[in-house]
């Protein structure tokens, strides 16, 4: 039987041929060994405890904002910008999608950074780097001694049948997968970004997803983080029924906070995992890093944080369910909460988690139910009294951005007085429309229905 080193050698050769740094190869070796030894990455319910109460950002004293302002000179913003908008039919960075008043996600992010006078850094993928940097180049106010981005790595896919490197001669790019946003810690080191930031006097980093419009730098939260001198802090929000299939915060018996993702839940524990009264908080993926503490932990662990492994079962060609079954080994950025002694978490209001994942989300944000403020925050219109609008478009006809925009040629309808808009079937909205209450529009015919004029539809 081949030894572990013999089994891993083809992976090491493949990664070196792509000029991947040795620390990336060593990190992948760490997770491949777990897989080789039968590791599943599962976190069983009997191994963890629910988290009961957390500090609440909504009750933070105003003077924490003053402390946050004092810490701004030591703070940077990092946006995870590696994702393509493929789920909406885009072949470019999702952040280049126009989201509000003609501005892209990245426009809004850049203008927020300029307003707060905090440097902006992107974690790009090879697929998103060029286009994203081209857009940022028009914002000369962002120029600084800090590079504008660093790039996440890639790792080989693994054949499920024999744990060998997967091959796809027709398209060799399919042989690789991004290692999850947990790669941020390795990429900060290999790119030299971490050492550059520390040398320039930066101590704190606010990290979030580029498509989360609610993830803006809050000086009260920064003040709390800097005053407590926490090594790591996660923003969490209350789970609802809509969140029950997503990951949740938990703790070990000794009180160490951890994150459990759905891929780390055993089937037998599903009922516990989805119990939102038991496991009350989910990770918004808004994280605060103490860069000094991060460097120290990385040095202590020879560059390998040892984040919990996520083993995903996929096919080598994700668009072909009949292609060869593979494992993709990934890690989650938030799972680093388990590796920092003294790491903390705070409860934040739901509006700090406002991701745009679908064209339904996008239509809602483009509508007048949301406003773009002078400091480039996307907020609910005050008349909504904090209540979001639910848009549910038929994915058969509206899933892709081109499909959705073709059916709303006049732009988003007025939804300021709408609680819910449901569209079933193929409907084209020819002119400006206004919806009030809870509205359902159904076309059960194959022929497209044209919806004309400034119609007002009110729920019964």
N, C-alpha and C positions, 0 to 999 in steps of 0.2 A: 504494500500500500504506500502511495507517495506520502512523503512527509509534508508538514504544513509549508515549509520553505519551498519545497518543490512545487506545491500547488500555487503558491503566491508569486513565484518567479515570473510567469507570463504576464501577470498584472503589472509588476514592477517594470518589466521591459516595455510594455505598452505605454505606461505612463511616462517613462523617461523619453520614449520616442516622441512624445508630445511636449517635451521640455517642462513637465510639471515639477515643481520644487520637491526636494526630498521630504520636507515636512508634510507635504500633501500625501506623498506615497506612504510615509510612516503612519499618518492618520488613517488612511484607507486600510492599511495593514491591520491597525487596531480593530477596526470594525469587521474586516474580513475574517479575522481570527474568531471573533464572536460568532459570526455566521457559520464558520467551519466547525466550531465546537458545539453547534446546535442551538446557539442563541437565537431568541425570537424577538428580543427587545420588549417583551410584554411586561407590564407592571400590574401585578395582581391586586385585587381589592384588599385582601388580607394583609398586604404589605404597606398600606397607606392609611391615612386618617383624613377626614374632611377638615377643611379650614373654616373656622367659625366666623370670627370677626376680624376686620382689618381697619387700619386707619382710613378715614374717608376724606378724599380730596375736597369734597364739597363743604367740609367743615373746617378746612385749614384757615388759620388766622391770616388776616391781610398782611401782617408784617413779614410773613414768609415770602411774599412777593418782593419786598425790599431786599431780602437776602438773595433772592433769585436774580434780581437786577445786578446786585454786586458780583454775582458769579457768572454773568453773561460773557465777560472777557475770557473766561476759561472754558467756554462751552462751544461745542459744534453740533450741527444737525447732520445725521446720516440717514439717507433714504434708501431703502431697498428697491432697486430699480432694474432687477434682472429679468422681470417677467414680460413675455410677449402677450399681446391681446388676442391670442389665438382663439379663445373661447368666444370672442365676438367677431372673429373673422379678420383680425389684423395680423400682419406679418412684420410688425415693428413693435417697439416698446409701447406697452400699454399706456405709459405716462404721457405719450405724445397724442393721445386722444383728446379732442376738445370736449371739455366737461361742463364749463359754465361761462356764459357771456363771451364765447369765442376763444377762451383761454384753455390751454391744455392743463393736465395735472401738473406738468413740469413748470409751466409758466406760473401757476399759482404757488407752487413750492418755492420757486426762485424769488418771487416777489415777497413771500412771507419772510424768507431769509434776509432779504434786503431791508425790509421793514424792522425786523428784530435785530439787525446788525450782527448776525451770527453766521459764521462760515457754513456753507452747504457742501456736503460731500455725498456723492452717489456711490452705492455698490452696484455696479453694472454687471451684466453678463457679456460675453463676446457678441451676442446678438443685439444688444441694446446700446453698446458703448458709443459707436460713431454717431448715430442719429441724435442721441441724447446730448452729447457734448456739443454738437452743432447748434442745437437749440439754445443751450446755456451760453454759448459764445456771444449772443446778442445782449446779455446782461453784464456789461462791463463793471457794474457795481459789485459783482460777485468776485472780481479778481482778488486774489490773495496769494500768499506764499505757499498755501496748502494746495496740493493737487485737487482737482475737481472730482476725481473719482478713483476707485480701485476696482479690480475685476474679480468676480468669484471664479472658483475653479470648476473642473469637471472631473468625474470619476467613471470608471468602466462599469457597464452593466454586467451582471453575472448570470450565466445560464443556470436555471433552476435544476436541470437534469443532473449536472455533474459539478456545479460550482466553478466552471471554467469561464474565461472571458467570452462574452457573447460576440458573435460575428454577424455582420450584415453587409455583404459585399456590394449590394445594390446602392446602399447609402451608408457609408462608414460613420457618418455623424450620428446615426441611430445607435451606435455602440456605446455612447456616452450619455450620462445624465448629470444634471446639476446636483450637488450633494446636499441640497436643502439650504435654507438661510442660516443654519448653524455654522456654515462655512465662513461666515463673516469674521469669526475670531482668527481663523487660520489666514484668511485673505488679508486681514489688517496687518499681520506680521509679514507675510511673504511679499506684499506690495511695498513694504517700508512705511506704510501710512501711519501705523501706531507710533513708531519711533519719531516720525516727522511731527506728529501732533504733540507728543510729549516734549520734544525739543522746542516747540513753539509756545509752550506754556499752557496747552489745553489739558484739562483734567476731566471734564464731564462730556458725555456724548448722549444726545437724545436720538434714539434709533426707532424708525417706524417704516411701515409699508408705504410706497409712493401712491397707492390707490386709496389710502385711508384719508379722506378729506377732513376727518376730525382730529388728526394727529398733528396739532400745532403746539409749538413750544409754549408752555405755561410757566410763568415765572414763580408762581406759588409752589408748583410741584418741584421745579428746580431748586427753590429755596429749601423745601423740605429735604430733598435728596442731598443737597450740599451741607446743610446743617447737621443732618444725622450721620454724615460721612459713611453712607452705605456703599458697599462695593458693587452692588447690583440691585436694581429695583424694577419691578414689573407693574404696569398698570393693568388692573383687571376690572371687569364689569359684571353686573348681575346676569346670571344665565336665565334665559327664558325658554319656553318650549321650542322656539325657533333655533336655539343654540344647543339643544341637548345632544346632538350628534357630534359636536365639536369638542376639542380638548378642554380640560379643566385644571384648576389649581388644586393641589393636595399637599399633604405633608407626611413625612416619615414619623415613626413613633417618637423619635428624639426631637421633633419639631422642625427639621429641615424642610423648607419649601421645595416642592418639585412640580413639574408639569407632566400631565398624562394626556397624550394625543390619542385619537380614536384608533390609530394603527397599533397602539401599544396596549389596547384593551382586549383581554381574552373574551371570547364569545360568552363564556359562563358569567362574566361580570357586566354584561351589557346593561342589565336593569339598574345596577348600581351606578354605572357610568352615566346613564341618561337621567338619573334622579337629580333634578335641579334643586330640590330642597336639601339633598344630602351634600352634593358638590355644587356650591352656590356660585362660584366665580369662574369666568373664562378669561383667557389671555387675549388682550387686545393687540398684542405684538407691538405695543408702545413700550420700549425699554429704555432704562437709564443706566449707563455704564460709567463706572469710575475707572478711567483709563490707567491710572497708576496701579490700582488693584488688579486690573486685567493683566497688565504686563507682569506683575509679580506672580500671579497664579500661573500664567503661561510659562514663565521661567522655571517655576517649581515643578512643572509637569512636562518639561522638555518640549513645549509647544503643542502638546496634545491635551485639550481640556477633558477629553473622555466623556463627551455628552452622551446621553442615552441613545442607543441605536434605534432607528426606525427602519424596519424591513418591509418594503413595499413590493407586492407581487404585481408585475406588469407584463406586457408583451413587448418585444424588442421594438416593434413598430406600433406606437400607441394608437394609430389609426387603423390597424389591422388586428382584430382580436384573435385571429387564427395564426398570427406569427409566433415565433418561439417565446415561450414563457421565460421571464428573467426576474431576478431580484434587483431592485434599486435600493442601495443603502444611503440613507439620508439622516440628517440631524436637524432639530428645530432650534432656532436661535434662543427662544425663551427657555428651553430646557437647561440652559446654563445656570438658571436659578439654583439648581441642585448642586452646582460645583463651587459656589461662593458661600463660605461660612458667613453668617450674618446677613445674607441677602434678604431683601424686603419686598413687600407687595403693598399696593394701595388700591382701594376701590375708587374708581372714577365714574362720572356720569356717562350714560350710554352715548351721548353725542361725541365723545372722544373716540368712538369706534363707528365710523361711517364709511365703510368700504364700498366701492362701486365695482361689483362683480359681474353684473349682467346688464343688458340693454334696458331692462325694466328699471334697475337702479339709476341708470344714466338718464332716462327720460324724466324720472322724478326730480333729479338734481338740476337738470336743465330747465325745469318748469319754474313758474313764479312762486312755488311753495318754498323755494330756497333763494337766498340772497348772497351776493358776493360783497363783503364789507370793504371799507377803504383800506383796511390792513390785510386784505386778501384772505379772509376766512370765509368759508362757505357755511352758512348757518340757515336754520329754518327761519322763515318769515315770522316776525313777532306775532302776527295774527293767528299763527298755528298753535300758539300757547304750548310749544314744546312737543307737539304731536306730529310725527312724521306721516307722510302719505305712502300708502302701499300701492305699488303699480305691479300688475301681473299680466304681462303680454304673452300671447301664445307663442311658444318657442318654435313652432313649426314655421312661423312666418316672420318672427321678429328677433330671432336669436342673434343674427349677425348685424353689425352696425349698419352696413349698406341696406339691408332689408328694412331695418327699423326706420332709417332716415328717409327711404323711398316712400314709406307709408305715412310719414309725417312731413310732407314737403314744406309746410308752413312753419315747421319747428314744433317745439313742445307745446301741448295744450296748456291752458290755465288750470292749475290744480290747487290754487290757494285755498279753495273752499271744499276740496275733495278729500274724503277719507280713504277711499279705495277706488281704483280704476282697474277693471278686469276686461281684457279683450280676448275673445275666443274666435278663431277663424281668421280669414284674410280680409282685413278692413283697411282702407286707405282714407286718411283724414285730410280732406282736400283743402280746408281753410282753417283759420284760427278757431279753435274750439274751447269751450269752457265747461268744466264738469263740477258738479256740486253734489256732496253727499257720497253715497256708495253706488257706483255706476258699473253696470255690466253690459257690454256690447257683444252680441253673439251673431256671427254669420256662419250658419251651418251649410251653406252652399259652396260648391267648388269655385264658382265665379266670385271674383273680388267684389266686395261691397264698398261703394264710395260714400263716405260720410261727409256731407257738405255743410258749409256755413258755420256761423258762430252759434252752434247749438248749445243749449243748456239742458243737461239731463240730470234730473234730481231723483234720488232714491225714493221709493215709496214711503 
